């Protein structure tokens, strides 16, 4: 993987903490069927599996210190007893993570010590996005971790419900108490509210719920070598790929497909308002999209 650019501006590096296969109908289903139970049943019983998908995280270089968006999966995720017996995770995913794929090792390979991060932002708390928290907390206990207030309200105080929903709170740091994002800042694009993660407004958090309650995405205004800027949109799991975004088909296992669709439409509207490079966390094409700064041009389904 390419190392972060050696400058004091804002830049992105994509890293993959292993790969995952998921049942095909987990990735997307058309909105002709909005029944949550049926969508989930189809997803969890689909005999077809996806190709290997990256378990992507993003390192954001910033003058005030690097920022990490999501932490990826734990290298211990396939160890016996890592997941509670009632976790459904093995029903719909097949994960491959080597020891060197862990986020602490990946950061150090990029020349970044975890303690030097200025912040960790989680799109949501599913295991493949928050699985590195345990190791990061040991390596950098003082680095603040951010999740949305809406997300924490649903999953933070109910470990059983969180586990059934695909999280692994048993592996969160002891006494885990993330800082809560509250949408205290102004509008950006089609979103009426946002959160400035950095004082200069170069890294912004916006709400993209649906995949789970309180899911968030990042907008990053990056610097280019020629003095221009590129706007990046990091959707987390709001969509698994640009083709699915064009189809306006949310994932098949969420509990609110209507809200998930609204988030997809907001992302597409944001891309219509200006040049945006959209970088899904689980899209095998994301490294190329980032390298070539490929602008997403929304298409109607």
C-alpha positions in Angstrom: 0.0 0.0 0.0 1.1 3.5 -0.7 2.2 5.6 2.3 0.4 8.8 3.2 1.7 11.7 1.2 4.6 13.5 2.9 2.9 16.9 3.3 1.1 18.9 5.9 -2.1 19.1 4.0 -5.2 16.9 4.0 -4.9 13.5 2.2 -6.4 10.0 2.3 -4.9 6.5 2.5 -7.1 3.4 2.1 -6.2 0.3 4.1 -7.9 -3.1 4.2 -7.9 -5.1 7.4 -8.5 -8.4 5.7 -11.3 -9.5 3.5 -14.9 -10.7 3.9 -17.5 -12.6 1.9 -21.1 -11.9 2.6 -24.3 -13.4 1.3 -25.1 -11.7 -2.0 -28.5 -10.4 -1.0 -27.0 -8.8 2.1 -25.3 -6.3 -0.3 -28.4 -5.0 -1.9 -32.1 -5.7 -2.6 -34.6 -3.7 -4.6 -37.1 -1.5 -2.8 -40.0 -3.3 -4.5 -39.9 -5.4 -1.3 -39.9 -3.2 1.8 -40.8 -5.8 4.4 -37.9 -5.9 6.8 -38.4 -9.5 7.9 -38.6 -10.8 4.3 -35.5 -8.8 3.3 -33.5 -10.2 6.2 -34.7 -13.8 5.6 -33.7 -13.6 2.0 -30.3 -12.2 2.9 -29.5 -14.7 5.6 -30.6 -17.7 3.5 -29.1 -16.7 0.2 -26.9 -19.6 -1.1 -24.8 -17.2 -3.1 -21.8 -15.5 -1.7 -20.0 -12.3 -2.8 -16.5 -12.2 -4.0 -13.8 -11.2 -1.4 -14.5 -7.7 -0.3 -12.0 -5.4 1.5 -12.6 -4.6 5.1 -11.7 -1.0 4.5 -10.6 1.8 6.8 -9.3 5.3 5.9 -6.3 7.2 7.3 -6.8 10.9 6.9 -3.6 13.0 7.0 -4.3 16.4 8.6 -2.1 19.2 9.8 -3.3 18.7 13.4 -2.6 15.0 13.3 -4.0 11.9 11.5 -7.6 10.8 11.8 -8.8 7.2 11.5 -12.2 6.4 10.0 -13.2 3.0 11.2 -10.9 0.4 12.7 -11.6 -2.7 10.6 -11.8 -6.2 11.9 -9.8 -7.9 14.7 -7.1 -10.4 13.7 -8.6 -12.6 16.4 -12.1 -12.6 15.0 -12.0 -16.3 13.9 -10.5 -17.5 17.2 -12.8 -19.9 19.2 -14.9 -18.0 21.7 -14.2 -14.6 20.2 -17.9 -14.1 19.4 -20.6 -15.0 21.9 -22.5 -18.2 21.0 -25.6 -16.2 20.1 -23.9 -13.9 17.7 -25.3 -14.4 14.1 -22.2 -13.1 12.4 -21.1 -16.5 11.0 -24.5 -17.0 9.4 -23.9 -14.2 6.9 -20.1 -13.6 6.6 -16.8 -15.4 6.0 -13.9 -13.3 7.2 -10.2 -13.7 6.6 -7.9 -11.5 8.7 -4.1 -12.2 9.2 -2.2 -11.0 12.2 -0.5 -8.3 10.1 -3.9 -7.1 8.9 -4.8 -5.6 12.3 -5.2 -1.9 12.4 -2.3 -1.3 14.8 0.1 -3.1 12.5 -1.3 -1.3 9.5 -0.9 2.1 11.0 2.7 1.4 12.0 3.4 0.2 8.5 2.2 3.6 7.3 4.6 5.3 9.8 1.8 6.3 12.2 1.9 5.5 15.9 -1.7 5.0 17.2 -1.0 7.4 20.0 -0.4 10.2 17.4 -3.9 10.0 16.1 -6.0 13.0 16.9 -9.3 11.1 16.6 -10.9 7.8 15.7 -14.4 8.1 14.0 -16.6 5.1 13.7 -19.3 4.9 11.0 -21.0 2.4 13.2 -20.1 -0.4 15.7 -20.4 -3.5 13.6 -17.5 -5.8 14.1 -15.9 -5.2 10.8 -15.8 -1.5 11.5 -15.1 -1.4 15.2 -13.1 -4.7 15.6 -9.8 -2.8 16.0 -11.0 -0.8 19.1 -9.6 -3.3 21.6 -6.1 -3.2 20.2 -6.2 0.6 19.6 -7.3 1.2 23.2 -4.2 -0.7 24.5 -1.8 1.1 22.2 -3.4 4.6 22.4 -5.8 4.8 25.4 -6.0 8.6 25.3 -7.1 9.0 21.6 -10.8 10.0 21.5 -13.3 7.7 19.7 -16.4 9.2 18.2 -19.7 7.7 17.3 -23.0 9.4 16.7 -25.3 10.0 19.7 -28.2 8.3 17.9 -26.1 5.2 17.3 -24.8 4.9 20.8 -28.3 5.4 22.2 -29.4 2.2 20.4 -26.3 0.0 20.9 -24.3 1.4 23.7 -26.5 0.3 26.6 -27.8 -3.0 25.3 -25.0 -5.5 24.7 -27.3 -8.4 23.8 -29.2 -6.4 21.2 -25.9 -5.0 19.9 -24.5 -8.5 19.5 -27.6 -9.8 17.7 -27.3 -6.8 15.4 -23.7 -7.7 14.4 -21.6 -5.8 17.0 -19.3 -7.4 19.5 -19.5 -5.3 22.6 -17.7 -8.0 24.6 -14.6 -6.9 22.7 -15.0 -3.1 23.1 -12.4 -1.5 25.5 -13.3 -1.8 29.2 -15.7 1.0 30.3 -15.9 2.1 26.7 -17.4 5.6 26.6 -17.1 7.2 23.2 -17.5 10.9 22.5 -20.8 11.5 20.9 -21.4 13.4 17.7 -24.3 15.8 17.9 -24.7 17.6 14.6 -23.9 21.0 16.2 -22.7 22.6 12.9 -24.4 23.9 9.8 -25.6 22.6 6.6 -23.4 20.9 4.0 -24.8 20.0 0.6 -28.2 18.4 1.1 -27.6 17.7 4.8 -29.2 20.3 7.1 -26.7 19.6 9.8 -23.2 18.3 10.2 -20.3 18.0 12.7 -17.0 19.6 12.1 -14.4 17.1 13.1 -11.6 19.6 12.5 -11.8 23.3 13.3 -10.9 24.1 9.7 -14.0 22.3 8.4 -11.9 20.0 6.1 -13.3 16.9 7.7 -17.0 16.8 8.3 -19.4 14.1 9.7 -22.9 13.7 8.2 -25.7 11.4 9.1 -26.4 8.5 6.7 -28.7 6.2 8.8 -30.5 3.1 7.6 -27.9 0.4 7.5 -28.1 0.9 11.3 -29.6 3.7 13.3 -27.1 6.6 13.7 -24.7 5.5 10.9 -22.5 8.3 9.8 -20.3 9.1 6.8 -17.3 11.5 6.3 -16.7 14.4 3.9 -13.0 15.1 3.4 -11.7 18.1 1.5 -8.3 16.8 0.3 -5.3 18.6 -1.1 -3.7 17.7 -4.4 -0.1 18.2 -5.6 -1.1 21.0 -8.0 -2.7 23.1 -5.3 -6.3 22.1 -6.1 -8.6 20.3 -3.7 -10.7 17.1 -4.1 -13.9 16.4 -2.2 -14.1 12.8 -0.9 -17.2 11.1 0.5 -16.6 8.1 2.7 -20.0 6.3 3.0 -19.0 3.4 5.3 -21.7 0.9 4.9 -24.4 3.3 3.6 -23.6 1.6 0.3 -21.4 -1.4 -0.7 -20.6 -0.1 -4.2 -21.2 2.7 -6.7 -23.2 0.4 -8.9 -25.6 -0.2 -6.0 -25.7 3.5 -5.2 -26.8 4.1 -8.8 -29.5 1.3 -8.5 -30.7 3.0 -5.2 -30.8 -0.4 -3.6 -30.0 -0.5 0.2 -28.5 -3.5 1.9 -30.8 -6.4 2.5 -30.4 -6.9 6.2 -31.0 -3.5 7.8 -34.2 -2.7 9.8 -35.1 0.5 8.0 -34.8 0.2 4.2 -36.8 3.4 3.7 -34.4 5.5 5.7 -31.4 3.7 4.1 -32.8 4.7 0.7 -33.1 8.3 1.8 -29.4 8.3 2.7 -28.5 6.9 -0.7 -30.5 9.7 -2.3 -28.7 12.3 -0.2 -25.4 11.0 -1.3 -26.3 11.1 -4.9 -27.6 14.6 -4.5 -24.4 15.7 -2.9 -22.5 14.3 -5.9 -24.8 16.2 -8.3 -23.9 19.5 -6.5 -20.2 19.2 -7.2 -17.4 16.9 -8.1 -17.1 14.2 -5.4 -15.0 11.0 -5.2 -17.1 8.4 -3.4 -15.2 5.6 -1.7 -17.2 2.7 -0.2 -15.4 0.8 2.5 -16.2 -2.6 1.0 -15.7 -1.9 -2.7 -12.8 -3.7 -4.3 -12.5 -0.8 -6.7 -12.0 1.8 -4.0 -8.1 1.8 -4.2 -8.4 2.7 -7.9 -11.1 5.3 -7.4 -8.9 6.9 -4.7 -5.6 6.7 -6.7 -7.2 8.2 -9.8 -9.6 10.5 -8.0 -12.5 9.2 -10.1 -15.4 11.6 -9.7 -18.7 9.8 -9.2 -21.4 10.8 -11.7 -24.8 9.6 -10.4 -27.1 7.7 -12.7 -30.8 7.1 -12.4 -31.8 3.5 -11.7 
